């Protein structure tokens, strides 16, 4: 058997160019399968870990997914706001333990600004109910204090004492900014792998202060309130974008959700974060399935190429197989040899694909974190990924059965008889 394997290895080396292309195509399919599965898993994990311990998210009546996206993930723009009096009424509900108001809409160099209260640092949870931790400095206290996320500090090179100029709306700074009322970084949050890392946090009083001389999204001509005079004005918020709500008992969640829906002062809605995420996955499920299908199709094409290469090579290897038969290799052994060749090609492609994905993941992880806020998990393959790699190897084995069966049926006389005789 050792001699047969050595002969098979020499034969494969003789056909190394064609077989290398087959291995590369199988590796590409394995790479795509692993990448799609890991990205699908990590995106879900990152979204699920963005907020925990929050029972309801309350905002103006809109879509549940839309409310979740801009309130938690800072994606998109809020279509409406809710009055501060409604927030106060909500906080007084007998089922509510705490509320954290959020005011969105401004930005600093492309990073979203979140106006909130000090309760944000007390009650907000991420991951497995982990609290926010300050890596440097303190929480905001003054009107123009700001606490920035880890990604903001890293990408912009900011430290404590750094002045910030906020812009009305998203994007980079331009003439439509709040340069007359700069903020100062007083704290930097530890990394969480959530949208918190990419946010600038200020107090609701600060959010109100920079808009004292603004109306309908533009500065009022002829009216300017200097930064040192803002305390002479009422800085109580008039509206906010959304409210994170924690309950005294989870059993009260549906009752409060109904009361919010029936709120008479203005149209409001309350969504459960888990339910909103499920709706989001339903919405993107079709695209997710399309990616998986594309990976499977690439794998099928690769395996079809494997079969084509091995079957085509059989016509050139008929004498080789006949010699094997003549030195004592039975049909079953020839069949096993050809099937083993498919297994080795599949395993080589799976190994190469896994190695390529590990390298790409290591190199792309910082960029993906910076650009999309998605943390690509490290470590070895998860059980599902081992299953995918095993399926690639198994598919390679099955792909080798057809040429193996053809080789099995080749007769000794057919292989030794010259063509045309």
C-alpha positions in Angstrom: 0.0 0.0 0.0 2.9 2.3 0.7 4.2 1.8 -2.8 0.8 2.6 -4.2 0.6 5.9 -2.2 4.1 6.8 -3.3 3.1 6.2 -6.9 -0.1 8.2 -6.5 2.0 11.1 -4.9 4.3 11.1 -7.9 1.3 11.1 -10.3 -0.2 14.0 -8.4 3.1 15.9 -8.6 3.2 15.3 -12.3 -0.3 17.0 -12.5 0.5 19.6 -9.9 -0.6 22.6 -11.9 -4.1 21.4 -12.6 -4.5 20.0 -9.1 -3.2 23.3 -7.6 -6.0 25.2 -9.4 -8.5 22.7 -8.0 -7.1 23.2 -4.4 -7.3 26.9 -4.8 -10.9 26.8 -5.9 -11.8 24.5 -3.0 -9.9 26.9 -0.7 -11.9 29.8 -2.0 -15.2 28.0 -1.3 -14.0 27.1 2.2 -12.9 30.7 2.8 -16.3 32.1 1.7 -18.2 29.6 3.9 -16.1 30.4 7.0 -16.2 34.2 6.3 -20.0 34.3 5.8 -20.6 32.2 8.9 -18.2 34.1 11.2 -19.4 37.5 10.0 -23.1 36.4 10.4 -22.3 35.2 13.9 -20.2 38.3 14.9 -22.7 40.8 13.5 -25.5 39.2 15.5 -23.3 39.0 18.6 -22.3 42.7 18.3 -25.9 43.8 17.8 -27.1 41.7 20.7 -24.4 42.9 23.0 -24.9 46.6 22.2 -27.5 47.0 24.9 -28.6 44.7 27.8 -30.5 45.3 30.9 -32.8 47.7 29.1 -36.4 46.5 29.1 -38.0 49.0 26.7 -37.0 51.7 24.3 -39.5 54.5 24.1 -39.7 57.0 21.2 -41.9 58.7 18.8 -44.3 56.4 17.0 -42.3 54.9 14.1 -41.0 51.5 13.1 -39.6 49.4 15.9 -36.5 48.5 14.0 -36.0 52.1 13.0 -36.3 53.2 16.7 -33.8 50.6 17.7 -31.3 51.5 15.0 -31.0 55.2 15.8 -31.5 54.9 19.6 -29.0 52.1 20.2 -26.8 51.8 17.1 -26.8 55.5 16.0 -27.8 54.5 12.5 -30.0 56.7 10.5 -31.7 59.9 11.6 -34.7 60.1 14.0 -37.9 61.2 12.2 -39.4 62.9 15.3 -38.8 63.6 19.0 -40.8 63.3 22.2 -41.6 66.1 24.6 -39.7 66.3 27.9 -43.0 66.3 29.8 -43.7 62.9 28.3 -40.3 61.6 29.6 -41.1 62.9 33.1 -44.6 61.2 33.0 -43.0 58.0 31.9 -40.4 58.1 34.8 -43.3 58.5 37.3 -45.0 55.3 36.2 -45.3 52.8 39.0 -43.6 50.1 37.0 -40.5 52.1 36.0 -37.3 51.7 38.0 -35.1 54.1 35.9 -35.1 56.1 32.7 -32.2 57.3 30.5 -33.2 59.9 28.0 -31.2 60.2 24.7 -30.9 63.2 22.5 -29.4 62.6 19.1 -28.8 64.5 15.9 -25.4 66.3 16.2 -22.0 64.9 15.4 -18.3 65.5 15.8 -16.1 64.7 12.8 -18.5 62.0 11.7 -19.0 60.5 15.2 -22.5 60.8 16.7 -23.1 63.0 19.7 -25.4 61.6 22.4 -27.0 64.0 24.8 -28.0 62.2 28.0 -27.9 62.4 31.8 -25.4 61.0 34.4 -27.8 58.1 34.8 -26.5 56.8 31.5 -23.3 55.8 33.1 -25.2 54.2 36.0 -27.8 52.1 34.2 -26.6 51.5 30.7 -25.4 47.9 30.2 -23.8 46.1 27.3 -22.8 42.5 26.7 -23.6 40.3 29.6 -25.0 43.2 31.6 -21.6 44.8 31.9 -21.5 48.5 33.1 -19.7 51.3 31.4 -16.2 51.9 32.8 -14.2 55.1 32.5 -10.6 54.3 31.3 -9.6 57.9 32.0 -11.1 61.0 33.7 -14.6 61.4 35.0 -18.3 61.7 34.0 -19.6 65.0 32.6 -20.7 67.5 35.2 -20.4 71.0 33.6 -22.5 72.2 30.7 -19.6 71.8 28.2 -18.1 68.6 29.5 -17.9 65.6 27.1 -17.1 61.9 27.6 -15.9 60.2 24.5 -15.8 56.5 23.5 -12.6 54.5 23.1 -12.8 54.5 19.3 -13.3 58.3 19.1 -10.2 58.8 21.3 -8.1 56.3 19.3 -9.0 57.4 15.8 -8.8 61.2 16.5 -5.9 61.0 19.0 -7.9 62.7 21.7 -7.0 62.8 25.4 -8.3 64.6 28.5 -8.6 68.3 28.0 -9.1 68.1 24.2 -11.5 70.8 22.9 -14.4 69.6 20.8 -16.6 71.5 18.3 -19.9 69.8 17.5 -21.7 70.0 14.2 -25.5 70.2 13.7 -26.2 66.9 11.9 -23.7 64.3 10.7 -20.5 64.5 8.7 -17.4 66.6 9.1 -17.1 70.1 10.4 -18.2 72.9 8.2 -19.7 76.4 8.5 -22.9 74.8 10.0 -21.2 74.0 13.4 -21.3 75.1 17.0 -17.8 76.6 17.1 -18.9 79.3 19.5 -19.6 76.8 22.2 -16.7 74.2 22.3 -16.8 71.3 24.7 -13.9 69.7 26.6 -13.1 66.1 27.0 -13.3 65.2 30.7 -13.5 61.4 30.4 -12.7 58.5 28.0 -14.7 55.3 28.3 -13.1 51.8 28.2 -13.7 49.9 25.0 -16.9 47.9 24.7 -17.1 46.8 21.1 -20.5 48.6 20.8 -21.7 51.9 19.4 -20.7 53.5 22.7 -17.1 53.4 21.5 -17.9 55.6 18.5 -20.0 58.2 20.4 -19.4 61.5 22.1 -21.5 61.9 25.2 -22.6 65.2 26.6 -25.2 66.4 29.1 -28.7 67.3 28.1 -28.0 70.8 29.3 -25.1 71.0 26.9 -27.2 69.9 24.1 -29.8 72.6 24.9 -27.0 75.2 25.3 -25.6 74.8 21.8 -29.1 75.2 20.3 -30.2 78.3 22.3 -29.6 80.5 19.2 -30.7 77.9 16.7 -34.2 77.1 15.2 -35.3 74.5 12.7 -31.7 73.3 12.3 -30.1 76.7 11.4 -28.6 79.5 13.5 -30.9 82.5 14.1 -29.6 85.6 12.3 -28.6 88.4 14.6 -28.9 86.2 17.7 -25.8 84.7 19.4 -25.6 83.5 22.9 -21.9 83.4 24.1 -20.8 80.3 25.9 -20.2 82.2 29.1 -23.8 83.4 29.2 -25.7 80.1 28.6 -26.2 79.6 32.4 -28.4 82.7 32.3 -30.9 80.7 30.2 -33.2 77.8 31.0 -31.2 74.7 29.9 -33.9 72.2 30.7 -34.5 70.0 27.6 -37.6 70.6 25.6 -37.5 67.3 23.6 -35.4 64.2 23.4 -35.1 61.5 20.8 -35.7 58.3 22.8 -35.7 56.9 26.3 -34.2 53.7 27.6 -36.4 52.3 30.3 -35.6 49.8 33.1 -38.5 48.2 35.0 -38.9 47.1 38.6 -40.2 43.7 37.3 -40.0 42.2 33.9 -43.5 41.0 34.3 -44.7 44.6 33.9 -43.2 45.0 30.4 -46.3 44.4 28.4 -48.5 46.5 30.6 -46.2 49.4 30.3 -45.9 48.9 26.6 -49.6 49.1 26.3 -49.8 52.3 28.5 -47.2 53.9 26.3 -49.1 53.1 23.2 -52.2 54.6 24.7 -50.4 57.7 25.9 -52.7 60.7 25.2 -50.4 63.6 25.3 -48.5 62.5 22.1 -48.2 59.4 20.0 -45.4 57.2 21.5 -44.3 53.6 21.1 -42.2 51.2 23.3 -40.3 48.4 21.8 -38.5 45.4 23.4 -34.9 45.4 22.3 -34.9 41.6 21.7 -38.1 41.8 19.6 -36.7 44.6 17.5 -33.6 42.7 16.9 -35.6 39.7 15.8 -37.5 41.9 13.3 -34.1 43.2 12.1 -32.8 39.7 11.4 -36.0 38.9 9.6 -35.5 42.0 7.4 -31.9 41.1 6.5 -32.5 37.3 6.5 -33.0 37.2 2.8 -29.6 38.9 2.1 -28.0 36.6 4.7 -29.4 33.5 2.9 -28.2 34.9 -0.4 -24.7 35.1 0.9 -24.8 31.6 2.2 -26.2 30.3 -1.1 -23.5 32.1 -3.0 -20.9 30.4 -0.9 -22.5 27.0 -1.4 -22.6 27.6 -5.2 -18.9 28.5 -5.3 -18.2 25.3 -3.4 -20.3 23.3 -5.8 -18.5 24.8 -8.8 -15.1 24.1 -7.1 -16.1 20.4 -6.5 -17.4 20.1 -10.1 -14.0 21.4 -11.2 -12.4 18.7 -9.0 -14.5 16.0 -10.7 -13.8 17.4 -14.1 -10.0 17.5 -13.6 -9.8 14.0 -12.2 -12.1 12.5 -14.8 -10.3 14.2 -17.6 -7.0 13.0 -16.2 -8.3 9.4 -16.2 -8.0 9.3 -20.0 -4.3 10.1 -19.6 -3.8 7.7 -16.7 -5.3 4.6 -18.1 -1.9 3.0 -18.7 -0.9 4.1 -15.2 -3.9 2.4 -13.7 -3.3 -0.7 -15.9 0.2 -0.9 -14.6 -1.2 -0.7 -11.0 -3.6 -3.6 -11.8 -0.8 -5.6 -13.4 1.4 -5.4 -10.2 -1.3 -6.7 -8.0 -3.6 -3.7 -7.2 -7.2 -4.9 -7.2 -10.1 -2.8 -8.6 -11.1 -1.9 -5.0 -7.7 -0.6 -4.2 -7.6 1.5 -7.4 -11.1 2.8 -6.5 -9.8 3.7 -2.9 -6.8 5.4 -4.4 -8.9 7.7 -6.6 -11.4 8.4 -3.8 -8.5 9.2 -1.4 -7.2 11.7 -4.0 -10.4 13.6 -3.8 -10.3 13.5 0.0 -6.7 14.9 0.0 -7.6 17.6 -2.4 -10.7 18.6 -0.4 -8.8 18.5 2.9 -5.9 20.6 1.4 -8.4 23.2 0.1 -10.3 23.3 3.4 -7.0 23.8 5.3 -5.8 26.5 2.9 -9.2 28.3 3.1 -9.1 28.2 6.9 -5.6 29.6 7.0 -6.5 32.3 4.5 -9.5 33.3 6.5 -7.4 33.5 9.7 -4.9 35.8 8.0 -7.7 38.0 6.5 -9.5 38.2 9.8 -6.4 39.3 11.7 -5.6 41.9 9.1 -9.1 43.2 8.5 -10.4 43.2 12.2 -9.1 46.7 13.0 -10.5 48.2 9.9 -13.9 46.4 10.3 -14.0 47.7 13.9 -13.2 51.2 12.9 -15.4 51.4 9.8 -18.4 49.4 10.9 -18.1 49.0 14.6 -18.2 45.2 14.4 -15.7 43.2 16.4 -14.5 40.1 14.6 -14.0 37.4 17.2 -10.7 35.6 17.3 -9.8 32.1 18.4 -10.1 28.8 16.5 -13.0 27.6 14.5 -16.3 27.3 16.3 -18.2 24.0 16.2 -20.3 25.2 13.2 -17.2 26.2 11.4 -15.6 22.8 12.0 -18.7 21.3 10.6 -18.4 23.4 7.5 -14.8 22.4 7.0 -15.7 18.8 7.5 -18.4 19.2 4.8 -15.8 20.5 2.4 -13.6 17.5 3.0 -16.6 15.1 2.7 -17.7 16.8 -0.5 -14.1 16.3 -1.8 -14.3 12.6 -1.0 -17.7 12.3 -2.7 -16.4 14.2 -5.7 -13.6 11.6 -5.9 -16.0 8.7 -6.0 -17.1 9.2 -9.6 -13.6 9.1 -11.1 -12.8 6.2 -8.7 -15.8 4.3 -10.0 -14.7 4.9 -13.5 -11.2 3.7 -12.7 -12.7 0.6 -11.0 -14.5 -0.3 -14.2 -11.4 0.1 -16.4 -10.3 -3.4 -17.4 -6.7 -4.4 -17.5 -7.0 -5.3 -21.2 -8.5 -1.9 -21.9 -5.6 -0.2 -20.3 -2.9 -2.2 -22.0 -4.4 -2.4 -25.5 -3.2 0.4 -27.8 -5.8 2.8 -29.1 -7.0 2.0 -32.6 -6.1 -1.7 -32.4 
